[in-house]
Amino acid sequence: MAEKEYSPVYKASRIDSESGEEVVDRISELPVHVIHQMLSKLHQKQAARTSVLSKKWYYCWTSRPNLVFDLLQHMPLEKFVEFVDQSIQPHLEQNLRIEEFNLKYHDAGGYASSHIDRWIDLAVKHNVRVLKIDTLNNSGSEKPPYRSLPDVIYGAENLTTLMLSKYKFEITSSTSTSFCFLKDLYLSYVHISQSQLQKVLDECPFIANLSLCDCKGISKLHVFGGLVHLKSLFVASCELDNVIVRVSNLTKLTIIQGRELESVEIQAPSLLDFTFSGDKLPSMDPSSLESARLQFNLYRVLVIHNFGDVDSVWCTKLQHFLRKFDYSKVSLSGVFYLIYFIGNGLSI
């Protein structure tokens, strides 16, 4: 979609009350795109206040490419829909680009679903690059009420950042996906199967940051060498039983998992920063690390053995594992509790 070129020219000035001379407002004379950048650095409410300064500032506010609605979570639905529609309308009328669409709204009953889907569709059709949607519809139950992800997102080829919460992927073998420019993918409280995640990653040749938090539907996470641009991987509370990471350029890795995790294999020769929480010892070479934070679920180990004799094999493996690390660069949590419980059962 071609963007309409529109650059109104305003001369902002005022008369100095003391000298009587005309004083030119240099800030208001800045190009529109520069003012847009300035507005994007402000909080939404602060940026909105600039619209009353002059006609030019009003135009800059209404034509801003960064549409952020993350401070209106508890606004009544009718007013919220009206506000978002009014913000989008100038972009439709003047065919203006939408660089970012960021929406966060507490929609426990799902009443805003049709409106949110409509806004996503409009944003994608205006070549949105950054899309962040969090409906905050946690009903308090253990099973989140997932929403169906609009099909239009799968073909949003201009996206560079995608952040989703409370959605369910419904990709099939016939679904066409196009994330050729996607660099940042953040999924939280999302339902996605292992095959669906793999299909998405296969379409992301430039992915640099991948975050999976409280995602359901996947039991194994295998990230291999095809993702040559991947720099950061964050995985937390996804009920995984198996993790394999083989990425040559990965520099930051965080794995925070519960007791269901059975095995972790890491081959990342460029890894600099590593955070791990669990009770299974990762298979890895930590020689490249500059910093590491390790936390082991020792309570589970003690419970399994009825707070009696701790598994000596596990302790020996832990001892050998920790000896691989440069202790000046490693923060350990849990190991000290183990020493407290078993006395001389472990010496590092």
N, C-alpha and C positions, 0 to 999 in steps of 0.2 A: 504494500500500500504506500503510495507516494505521499509524503508529508507536505502539507500546504505551507508555503513560505509566507510568513506574515511578520513584519517587523515594524510595529508602529513607532513613530518618532514623537517624543515628547520633550518639551523644554521645561524643565522644572526650575523655578526660581522664586525668590521672595524678596521683599524690600526690608532692609535692615532698619529697625526702629530707631536707632541712634544716628546712623550716618545718612539714612535715606537712600542709600545706594542699593542697586539690585545685586543680590547674592545668588549665584548659580548653585544648584544642588548637583554636585559632581557625581554623587553615588547614583542618583536617579538617571544620570546620563550614561551609565554603564550599559553595555549591550544586554539584551533580554536574556541571552543564554548564561551570561555571567551572574545576573540576578537570580536566575533559576538555581544556579549552583549554590548561591548564598542561602536561598530559602531551604534548599535540601539539607543544609547543616543545622537548621533550627528545629526545635520541637514544633509539632503541628500547630499548637495554639499560638506560639510566638510568631510563626510564619503567617498565620491567618491575620494577625493584627496589622501586618504591613499593608494589607489590601486597602486600608482607609487613608493611607498617606497621600496618594495621588492616583490619577487615572492609570498611569503607567504601572504603578505598583499593584493596582487592582488587576490589570491585565496580566501581569507576571504571576500573580497568585492563581488566577483562574486558568492560566495556560501552563502551569507548572507540569513537567513531565513525571515528577515523582508524586504519585498519589498514595499517601500513607494515612491509614485509618486504624491506628493502633491504640488510641486513647479514648475510644468511645464504646468500650465493651458493654456498658450497662445502659446505654441510651435506649429509650423505647424504640421498638422495631420500626414503627412508622416514621419517626423522625430520622432514624439512622438511614433507612432506605432513601428518604428524601434528600438527606445531606450528601450521600454518595452519588446519587443520580445527578444532583446539581453540580457536583465536582467533575463528573465525567462529561456532562453535556457540552461544554465548550470544546472538548477534544473531538466529539462527534460532529459538531457543527463546523469547525474549522479544520477538521482532519489533522489534528495535532498528534504527535507521537506520545506514547505512554512508555516511559523508560522503566518505571517501577510501579507495581500495584501491590500494596501491602495492607492486608485486612485482618483485623483481629476483633472478633465479636462474640459475646457470650450468647449463644443460640441453643439453649438446652432443649427446647422443644422442636428444633429443626424448622421453625417457621420461616427462616430467612434463606432456606436452601435454594429456592428458585431464583431469588434475587442474586445470591452469590454466584450461582452458575451463570447467570446472565452477565454479570460483571466480568467474570473470568473470560467468557467468550469475547466480550468487547475488548478486553485488555490484550488477548492473544491476537485478535484481528488488527490491533494497532501496534503489532510487533513488540509487545512488552518483552523486556530483557530480564527483569527481576520480578518474580512472582512469589509472594508469601501469603499463605492463607492458613489461618488458625481460627476455627469456629468456637473453640472453648466450650464444646457441648458435652462436657463430662457430667453425666447424670448421677454420679456417685456409685454406680454399679461397677463390678469387677470387669465387665466386658464393655468397652467403649462403644457407643453408637456410631459406627463408621458410616460415612457418606460415600456414595459412589463418585469416583473421580470423573469429571466431565471428559468426554472423548476428545474435546478440542485441545486439551493439554498434551495429549500424546503426539500431536502434530505441531507443537509450538517450537518451531525450529530456530527461532531467534533467542530463546531463553539462554541466559548465562547462569542464572541462579534460580533454583526452585526449592521452596521450603513449604512443606505440607504437614498438617496435623489433623488427625481424626478422619482420614480418608481411606478408602479401600480401592486398590488397583484391580482392574478387571480386564487385564490384558490377556488375549488369547493368541494362538499361533497365527491367526489372520490379522491381528491388530497391527496397523502400521504406526511405528514410533519414529520420531525424528528429533533427537536431542544433540545434533551435531556440534553445537557451540556451548553446550552445558558444561560449566566448570565447577559449580557448587550445588550439591544435592543434599538436602537436610530433611529427613523423614522422622517424625515422632508420632507415636500412637497411631501408626499406619498399619493396615493389613496388606501384606504383599507376600506372594509365594516365592519360593527359591527360584523357580523358573522365570517368574515375572521380573524379579530383581535382576537376574542374569540378562534378560532381554533388554532391560533398561540400560544396564551398564555396557552392554555390547554396542549400544547406540550413542555412547558418550566417550568418544575418543580423546577428548580434552579434559575429562573430569580431573579436578585437582583436590577437591575436598568432598569427602563422603561421610555423612553422619547418620547413624541408625539408632534411634532411641525408643525403647518400649514398642518395637515393631513385632507384630504377630504374623504367623504363617511361614516363617523360615526357621529351620532347625540347623541348617548348615550354611556357613558363610565361606565361600571360596573366592578369594580375590587374587587373580593371577597376573602375570607379566604383561598382558595386553594393555593394561591401564598405565602406560608409561609416564603420564603426567600426574598421576596421583601422588600428592604430597602429604595429605593428612587423612587418617581414617579413625573415626570415633564410633565405637559400638558399646551400647549399654542396655542391659535388661531386655534382651531380645529372645530369651529362652533358647539359646543356641546350645547344641551338644557338640558341635565340631567347628573349629575355625582354622582355616589355612590361608595365610597371607604370604604371597610370593610376588613382591613388587620391588623392583630395583631402585626406584627413585623415592620411595616413601621415606619421609623424614620424621613424621609424628604419628604415633599409634597409641590409641587408648582402648582398652578392653576392660569393661566392667560387667561381669557376668555372675550369675548365681550358681547354685549347686548342680544345675543340670549340665554344665559344661564338662565334657569328658576329655577333650583333647584340643591342644593349641599348637599349631606349627607356624613358625615365623621365619621367613627368609627375606630379610630386608637389609641389604648391605649398607644402605645410606641412612639408616634409622639413627636419629639424634635424640629424640624425646620419646620415652616409653612409660605408659601408665598401665598397671595391671591390677585387677582385683578379682580374686577367685580362690579356689582351693586346688586347682590343677596347675602343675608347673609347666610353663610354656617350653617348647623345644625351640631354642633360638641361640644365636651367637650375638652377645651384647657388646662386642668389642668396639663398635662404632658409636655407642651411646655417649652423649654428653650429660644427660640427666635421666633419672628413672625413679618412679614411685611404685613400690610393690606392696600390695596388701593381700594377705592370705586368710582365708576363712578357717581359722584354727578351731573355732567353736564346733564346727561340724566334725573335724577330725577327732576332737575329744569326745563328742557325743557318740560317735560310731563305736568308740572303744570304752563306752560307759565311764568316762573320766578315770579310767585306769591306765593300763599300759598303752601309750601312744604307738602307732604303727612305726616301728623303727626303720622300715624300708622307706616310708614317706619322708621321715626326718633326714635320712641319709641322702635322699635325692634332693631335698631342700638345701642341705648343706653344700652339696656339689654344685647345685644351681647358683647359689649365692656367691660362691667363690669365683664365679666367672665375672662378677661385677667389680668395678672400681668403686669401693665404698664411699669415697669422697664425693661421688656423683649420684649416689643412690639414697633415696629416702625409704626406709623400711617401716611398715606398719603391720603388726601382727606377730612378727618374729619374736619380739620382746615378750609378748604374752605367752608364747610357746615356751620360751626359756623359763618364765615364771612358773608355768604349770608343771613342767617335767624336770626341772632342776638341771641336772647334768646330762640330760638326754640329747642335748645338741650343743656343740661348741663350734663356733665359726672362726 
